[in-house]
């Protein structure tokens, strides 16, 4: 999570920006991660997979940084000044900084994952503004939750209380109620600042309250804050001696967090990063807004051999029918 998050890649501040990747300074592609950084098992790790794929399949070297909230622009600038021809910022928080850098380095290309069109509707001529229809993927996992719940109560734990995360919430609620009108959806957010995406203690606290109120499935769109949600589910299931509390992961397949993972809503940040790098390498870089939804395979959910006993054939058939309706334009998913 959209789940919805930082992006791309002054000597005095380099140490505060976090360690760079092993690639040498001036790597062709630079990327600066969102809050939570690499290793969040979610949004940022998706971006990193896109970099790795570009290196493996296209031979493109890359470098990355993990800034604090205060040094996004400095981290991006260090990449641009170092010679990176394409610089990514992962997350909507990079929107303003990307626009500043695009003006200062007009011959270089920039890309922003979850670019905020509301704040900067005029996308610079050398910026790829990458966005996702998170609500569509969230709708499908909401439908899974609505069909799978035994208590008829499900939960949602969001990170920062902002429009981007409300897209996840709105889609999830709509999906659950589309298949189970009587299902109650309990909603909480971890906070009002970017720190809300990296607060596992708060995530655990919110999950404890939601499970305590009767929810048996919680969808989190909260970055590493979601680690606390997983922990609470794990502890409750251990105490009960069975899997009774489940979590729906976000952005990446989070099955490895334990057998209490019902499914994960996939946000293909890896696809967006790789496709942007490939287009740039082929001389086909296109500025402007680019959106990824179900139709573009930009969002989805996990159903494979690991969780098919939980997401049964009956559930899968109903969810796939809903997916088809959305792709064909027969069903509109709310985004707020």
C-alpha positions, 0 to 999 in steps of 0.5 A, spaced: 500 500 500 495 503 495 496 501 499 498 508 495 509 510 498 516 513 496 519 514 489 526 516 486 532 517 486 548 535 497 554 532 499 552 534 506 546 530 506 547 524 503 549 520 509 542 522 512 539 519 506 540 512 507 545 507 504 545 507 496 545 500 492 552 497 490 551 500 483 556 506 482 554 513 483 551 515 476 547 509 475 543 510 469 536 509 473 535 512 480 530 511 485 528 513 492 523 509 496 517 511 500 516 511 507 518 504 510 523 503 505 526 497 502 524 491 506 517 493 507 514 487 504 509 491 500 509 497 496 517 499 496 519 492 495 514 492 489 518 497 486 525 494 488 522 488 484 521 492 478 528 495 478 531 488 479 527 485 473 530 491 469 537 489 471 536 482 469 532 483 463 534 489 460 541 490 463 540 497 466 544 498 472 540 502 478 542 505 485 537 507 490 536 511 496 531 511 503 530 518 505 527 521 511 521 525 510 525 532 510 530 530 504 526 527 499 528 533 494 535 532 496 535 525 495 532 526 488 537 531 486 543 527 488 541 522 483 540 527 478 546 531 479 550 524 479 548 523 472 542 518 473 538 519 466 531 516 469 529 518 476 523 515 480 520 517 486 516 512 489 510 515 493 505 521 492 509 525 497 514 526 492 510 529 487 512 536 489 519 535 489 519 531 482 516 537 479 521 542 482 527 537 479 524 536 472 524 544 471 531 544 474 534 538 470 529 538 463 534 534 459 533 528 464 527 524 465 523 523 472 517 518 474 513 518 480 509 512 483 502 515 485 503 522 483 498 526 486 494 530 480 490 533 485 496 537 487 499 538 481 494 537 475 499 540 470 504 534 469 511 537 467 514 535 460 519 530 462 515 526 468 511 520 467 505 520 472 504 513 474 497 512 478 493 506 480 486 504 480 487 501 487 479 501 488 478 496 483 483 491 486 480 493 493 473 491 491 475 484 489 479 483 496 473 486 499 468 481 495 473 475 498 472 478 505 465 478 504 464 471 502 469 468 507 467 472 513 464 467 518 462 473 523 459 478 518 464 483 520 470 485 517 475 490 518 480 495 514 486 498 517 489 504 513 495 508 514 495 515 513 488 518 512 488 521 505 484 520 499 489 515 496 488 510 502 481 512 502 481 509 495 483 502 498 477 503 503 472 505 498 473 499 494 474 494 499 467 496 503 463 496 496 466 489 494 464 486 501 457 489 501 456 487 493 456 480 495 454 481 502 449 487 504 449 485 511 456 485 512 459 490 517 466 494 515 470 497 521 474 502 519 480 505 522 487 509 520 493 509 523 494 517 523 495 523 519 502 524 517 507 519 513 509 516 520 502 512 519 505 508 514 511 505 519 508 504 526 507 497 527 505 498 534 499 502 532 497 497 527 497 492 532 493 496 537 488 497 531 487 490 529 486 488 536 480 493 537 477 490 530 478 483 532 475 484 539 469 487 536 468 481 532 471 482 525 475 476 523 478 478 517 482 485 516 485 488 510 490 493 511 493 498 506 498 501 511 505 499 509 509 496 515 504 498 520 501 492 517 506 488 520 502 489 527 496 487 524 499 480 522 502 480 529 496 480 532 492 475 528 498 470 529 497 471 536 490 470 537 490 464 532 496 461 537 492 462 543 485 459 540 489 453 537 486 455 530 486 460 524 480 464 526 483 471 525 485 473 518 489 478 514 488 481 507 495 483 505 497 489 500 501 491 494 505 485 494 503 477 496 504 477 503 503 470 504 509 469 508 507 473 514 503 466 516 497 461 514 493 467 517 493 471 510 487 470 506 489 473 500 493 479 498 491 485 494 496 486 488 498 493 486 503 492 480 508 497 482 514 492 479 510 492 472 510 500 472 517 501 474 519 496 469 515 498 463 517 505 465 524 503 464 523 499 458 520 505 455 525 509 457 531 505 454 527 504 448 527 511 447 519 511 447 519 515 454 512 518 454 510 524 459 504 525 462 499 521 466 499 513 466 494 509 470 494 502 471 487 498 473 484 491 472 484 492 465 492 493 465 493 488 470 496 493 474 492 491 480 489 484 482 489 479 488 492 473 489 489 466 489 494 460 488 496 453 491 497 456 497 491 459 499 486 456 494 483 452 500 481 459 503 479 462 497 475 456 495 472 455 487 466 458 489 468 464 492 473 465 486 468 464 481 464 469 484 470 474 484 472 473 477 465 474 475 465 481 478 472 482 475 469 481 468 464 486 470 469 491 472 473 490 466 468 491 461 465 497 464 459 494 467 460 495 474 463 502 477 467 502 483 467 508 488 474 511 489 472 515 495 
